[in-house]
Amino acid sequence: MSESIIVIGGGVIGLSLAWELQAQGARVTVLERDEPGRGASYGNAGHFATEQVFPLADPALLPQIPRMLLDPLGPFRIKLKYLPRVLPWMLRFLFNMTSSRRRQNQRALSAINGRAIADWRTLLASIGAEPLLSERGSLLVFESTANDEQQRMADGFRQAGVRVEWLDARQLHELEPALSPSLTGGLLFPDTGHSVDPFAICQALVDALRKEGVGFVQGEARSIDVTGSVTLKGGGQLQADKLVVCAGAWSRPLAAQLGHRVPLDTERGYHLMIRGESGLSRPVSSAERKFIVTPMAGGTRLAGTVEFAGLQAPMNPRRAEILLPHAKALLPAITGQPGEPWMGFRPSLPDSLPVLSASSSPKVYFSFGHQHLGLTQAATSARLMSALMLGRSPHVDLAPYRIDRFC
Ligand SMILES: Cc1cc2nc3c(=O)[nH]c(=O)nc-3n(C[C@H](O)[C@H](O)[C@H](O)COP(=O)(O)OP(=O)(O)OC[C@H]3O[C@@H](n4cnc5c(N)ncnc54)[C@H](O)[C@@H]3O)c2cc1C
């Protein structure tokens, strides 16, 4: 008899893992309190950002901290009231700025990102959703950064094993004529990709899972225990041979119930959809403005900003609206009405690595904390976690992603 497994959380991480587990013969149930795919996985920028191998804990951020506290609409924001809560996370973040830690974390990020596109191709082909991955690369563009600094950045990426091409202003304009002629250059990452509809990836996974007989239970896991049992909010229980927590930014209390204390917090991010064409054919990030523009099926998505304000504070729509003037600076001809601002909870750990791990119980596993890269890393995380859970050898050493690395 095959093993029964409960996947808690139906975001892109849980759904991709559910797909791998069922494909390898497990009897899977997905427990999701909301509509699957409506968490962070719904509104992300759709960028398969495999070039992002540098951990976010970067000493270059240090001079910006005073502005982060004071400017409510800047790209990084810590809500003053939330500061005492996030301080322990920040201290660990600072600790991860040392060069040895950065090198270690970068290697661990590269190990996942380097496989991400190939794993997504395989996964999407297996569910008949290949068009949801567009492989045209992506751009990082510059307005005020000097050209020699742009080329130094390109060298840094090359040294980290990322394929990159430096483009001067003319080459950039030839590649993406909609971009403002005032841009001074850009980095083209040919091995990245994007999705014209990240929510559709979750929907395609749900459809494929249902066809394979995977059960979906709508409910909220209130507690889990070492036997693989889940108690639901409002009563009721689910039991399986194994369970895996993929509850994104909400995973921390569930891990704590098994004695695992993880410094998981949320970097809240925003998007604004413009119901009109951008004229772009690939995602474009701004080095100075710290946001991204992605051409999507429903228009143009402007996304970005990091806000530390926890899981409870209401969204600040201005943080999304401020993206429109930024977009106009990059794309002078952009037209179309802005839709409703959206906010999502990135699940983030101070070392920029996810937790891909067994637990203190042989029946409980964890896959969460994919921060800015959950879409990028979902298919690879799913392959690694399914191997770990089903007693096969994962093709990447999972030691850097263990849940007990913060002890
Ligand atoms: C503005 C923005 C832009 C982004 N852009 C990109 C990008 O371009 N590329 C990229 O790779 N990543 C990007 N990300 C990050 C990416 O979206 C996340 O890392 C990813 O979606 C995390 O997936 P997840 O499945 O872990 O979490 P989620 O999608 O949040 O899913 C977690 C699910 O668990 C459910 N849940 C929680 N607790 C319980 C419980 N107790 N019981 C039952 N269900 C529960 C929730 O309802 C939710 O559906 C972006 C994020 C944001 C906010």
The ligand as an SDF file (V2000), in Angstrom:
LIG
                    3D

 53 58  0  0  0  0  0  0  0  0999 V2000
    4.9960   41.2520   -4.7730 C   0  0  0  0  0  0  0  0  0  0  0  0
    5.6780   39.9110   -4.8750 C   0  0  0  0  0  0  0  0  0  0  0  0
    6.4130   39.6050   -6.0030 C   0  0  0  0  0  0  0  0  0  0  0  0
    7.0750   38.3800   -6.1040 C   0  0  0  0  0  0  0  0  0  0  0  0
    7.7300   38.0790   -7.2550 N   0  0  0  0  0  0  0  0  0  0  0  0
    8.3200   36.8710   -7.3930 C   0  0  0  0  0  0  0  0  0  0  0  0
    8.9340   36.5060   -8.6240 C   0  0  0  0  0  0  0  0  0  0  0  0
    8.8970   37.2560   -9.6000 O   0  0  0  0  0  0  0  0  0  0  0  0
    9.5520   35.3170   -8.7010 N   0  0  0  0  0  0  0  0  0  0  0  0
    9.5710   34.4380   -7.6490 C   0  0  0  0  0  0  0  0  0  0  0  0
   10.1840   33.3730   -7.7800 O   0  0  0  0  0  0  0  0  0  0  0  0
    8.9390   34.7290   -6.4890 N   0  0  0  0  0  0  0  0  0  0  0  0
    8.3260   35.9210   -6.3300 C   0  0  0  0  0  0  0  0  0  0  0  0
    7.6970   36.2380   -5.1740 N   0  0  0  0  0  0  0  0  0  0  0  0
    7.7530   35.2860   -4.0590 C   0  0  0  0  0  0  0  0  0  0  0  0
    6.7750   34.1390   -4.2360 C   0  0  0  0  0  0  0  0  0  0  0  0
    5.5090   34.6330   -4.6000 O   0  0  0  0  0  0  0  0  0  0  0  0
    6.6780   33.3460   -2.9290 C   0  0  0  0  0  0  0  0  0  0  0  0
    7.9610   32.9640   -2.4870 O   0  0  0  0  0  0  0  0  0  0  0  0
    5.8400   32.0890   -3.1350 C   0  0  0  0  0  0  0  0  0  0  0  0
    4.5810   32.3990   -3.6690 O   0  0  0  0  0  0  0  0  0  0  0  0
    5.6780   31.3400   -1.8230 C   0  0  0  0  0  0  0  0  0  0  0  0
    4.8430   30.2430   -2.0940 O   0  0  0  0  0  0  0  0  0  0  0  0
    4.2140   29.4180   -0.9100 P   0  0  0  0  0  0  0  0  0  0  0  0
    3.4330   28.3260   -1.5200 O   0  0  0  0  0  0  0  0  0  0  0  0
    5.2810   29.0640    0.0840 O   0  0  0  0  0  0  0  0  0  0  0  0
    3.3020   30.4890   -0.1420 O   0  0  0  0  0  0  0  0  0  0  0  0
    1.8000   30.9620   -0.4730 P   0  0  0  0  0  0  0  0  0  0  0  0
    1.5680   31.1420   -1.9080 O   0  0  0  0  0  0  0  0  0  0  0  0
    1.5420   32.1400    0.4070 O   0  0  0  0  0  0  0  0  0  0  0  0
    0.9330   29.7290   -0.0190 O   0  0  0  0  0  0  0  0  0  0  0  0
    0.8100   29.3370    1.3270 C   0  0  0  0  0  0  0  0  0  0  0  0
   -0.5870   28.7740    1.4560 C   0  0  0  0  0  0  0  0  0  0  0  0
   -0.7260   28.1640    2.7340 O   0  0  0  0  0  0  0  0  0  0  0  0
   -2.0520   28.3940    3.1830 C   0  0  0  0  0  0  0  0  0  0  0  0
   -2.0350   28.2360    4.6470 N   0  0  0  0  0  0  0  0  0  0  0  0
   -1.3180   28.9560    5.5220 C   0  0  0  0  0  0  0  0  0  0  0  0
   -1.5150   28.4940    6.7760 N   0  0  0  0  0  0  0  0  0  0  0  0
   -2.3770   27.4470    6.6630 C   0  0  0  0  0  0  0  0  0  0  0  0
   -2.9440   26.5620    7.6070 C   0  0  0  0  0  0  0  0  0  0  0  0
   -2.6500   26.6540    8.9270 N   0  0  0  0  0  0  0  0  0  0  0  0
   -3.7960   25.6020    7.1680 N   0  0  0  0  0  0  0  0  0  0  0  0
   -4.1020   25.5020    5.8350 C   0  0  0  0  0  0  0  0  0  0  0  0
   -3.5800   26.3250    4.8810 N   0  0  0  0  0  0  0  0  0  0  0  0
   -2.7120   27.2820    5.3100 C   0  0  0  0  0  0  0  0  0  0  0  0
   -2.3330   29.8230    2.7400 C   0  0  0  0  0  0  0  0  0  0  0  0
   -3.7310   30.0630    2.6660 O   0  0  0  0  0  0  0  0  0  0  0  0
   -1.6550   29.8540    1.3750 C   0  0  0  0  0  0  0  0  0  0  0  0
   -2.5410   29.5300    0.3200 O   0  0  0  0  0  0  0  0  0  0  0  0
    7.0100   37.4480   -5.0300 C   0  0  0  0  0  0  0  0  0  0  0  0
    6.2400   37.7390   -3.9160 C   0  0  0  0  0  0  0  0  0  0  0  0
    5.5620   38.9450   -3.8230 C   0  0  0  0  0  0  0  0  0  0  0  0
    4.7180   39.2270   -2.6090 C   0  0  0  0  0  0  0  0  0  0  0  0
  1  2  1  0
  2  3  1  0
  2 52  2  0
  3  4  2  0
  4  5  1  0
  4 50  1  0
  5  6  2  0
  6  7  1  0
  6 13  1  0
  7  8  2  0
  7  9  1  0
  9 10  1  0
 10 11  2  0
 10 12  1  0
 12 13  2  0
 13 14  1  0
 14 15  1  0
 14 50  1  0
 15 16  1  0
 16 17  1  0
 16 18  1  0
 18 19  1  0
 18 20  1  0
 20 21  1  0
 20 22  1  0
 22 23  1  0
 23 24  1  0
 24 25  2  0
 24 26  1  0
 24 27  1  0
 27 28  1  0
 28 29  2  0
 28 30  1  0
 28 31  1  0
 31 32  1  0
 32 33  1  0
 33 34  1  0
 33 48  1  0
 34 35  1  0
 35 36  1  0
 35 46  1  0
 36 37  1  0
 36 45  1  0
 37 38  2  0
 38 39  1  0
 39 40  1  0
 39 45  2  0
 40 41  1  0
 40 42  2  0
 42 43  1  0
 43 44  2  0
 44 45  1  0
 46 47  1  0
 46 48  1  0
 48 49  1  0
 50 51  2  0
 51 52  1  0
 52 53  1  0
M  END
$$$$
